Amino acid sequence: MEQKRLLIEFIKKHEKLASGKFSNDFTYKQSQLLWQEISNLLNSCGGAEKDWKAWRRTWQDIRSRTKSKRSKYMSERGATGGGPHDKYPMTDYETEVLDLIKSVSVEGHANSQESDTDFNFDAAFNTQQQQTNVVLKSPQTVDDEIKASTSKAPATCNILSDIIIRPTGKPVIPKTVLACRKRVPKTGRNKFTNALEASENYRISLQHKNKIKTDYYKQKLQILERIAVAKEKSVLAKEKIADHLGEVSFILEGMKDAIL
């Protein structure tokens, strides 16, 4: 419990960690450094030892469980007409977590309104019992009504089937796909996180490669300068030797003339 307490206190001081979202003011690299910092602190407490990614996963699990419990609490309160109930009580720790992740992420946007979609089945049930393939509404009509009724809703709802009457006279409702997704799938979040990590690793690798190249060319330039200096000294030495040989040749010629 001590580790969880330290974790929540740290996130209180760095609230941008609570959501896990990044911006120009809070980058993935900054988030990683903060998680590494709190991981070192938590691992020194004598409890469970994890790397920074595992501690980040721990926080995400705490946040997810708390939001789920809060949703059950609100649902149960609605079932009792808003009165008190004993199911799913929130602990002080969970209340602190809720304060961090904000009420908008638990209960949705306060200014959003849910719209109702009504279907009129009376006309279908009043048809003759043996009538077949009676389509109550065309796909285009249903799509238009859905788009009009959900224009202010926070999610998009897709209805992919019509209602058909069988010869038995009983209405048959094919399986309807009603997908209202307000959250990004975990696979999408994981792919995004992996892409960020790969991009960061590539940037670090590129910097390391550029440093190696810079050091290589710097050393090569120094070696070339030394070679140039050595060649210059060699030329000067050869010139001096040539001068000395000239002087010796002149002396020998003089001695030869004197002997003759």
C-alpha positions, 0 to 999 in steps of 0.5 A: 500500500505504501508503494501505491500511496507514493505513486498517487502522490507523485502523479498528483505532482505531475498530473499530466501523467494521469491521462497518458496523453502527450502534447507540445508541452508534455512529450513522450520523452518527458513522460518516460523520464518521470516514470523512470524517476518514480520507478526508482523511488518505488523499487527502493521501498522494499516491495515489488520491483518493476521497470518503469513500463510495468509501473506505468501499466500498474497505474493504468490498471488502477485507473481502469478499475476505478473508472469501472467501479465508478460506473457500476456505482453510478448505475446502481445509484440510478437504479435506486432513484439516486438514493443511497446504496451499499454496493460498490463503495468508493474508498478514499484511495479510489476517490483520490484517483477519481479526482486525478482522472477528472469526472469528465473521463468517468461520466462523459461530457456534461454538456453532451446530450444523448439522442433517442432513435425511435422505430415505428413497428405498428405498420408492420404488425398490421400487415397480413400474416402471410405477407412476406419480405415486408421492409419497414424502412429502407437502409437509406432512410434509416441512415438519414434518421440516425445521422440526424438524431446523433449529430450532437451525440459524442459517438457514431452509431451504425445500424446495418440491418432492416426488419423483415416479416417472415411468412409465419407472421412473426417479425424477424430482427436480423443481428444489428451491429450497434457500435458506439465507441468512445474510447480508442481500442487498446491495440490502437494505443499500443501501436501508437506507443510502440511507434513513439518508442521506435521513433525515439529509439531511431532518433537516439541511434541517429544521434549516436551515429552522427557523433561517431562520424563527427569523431571519425572525421575529426581524427582523420583531419588531425592525421592528415594535418600531421602527414602534411607537416611531416611531408613539409619537414621531409622536403626541407630536410631534402633541400638541406641535404641537396645544399650540403651535397652542392657545397661538398661537390664545390670543395672537391672540384677546388681540390681537384684543380689544385692537385692538377 
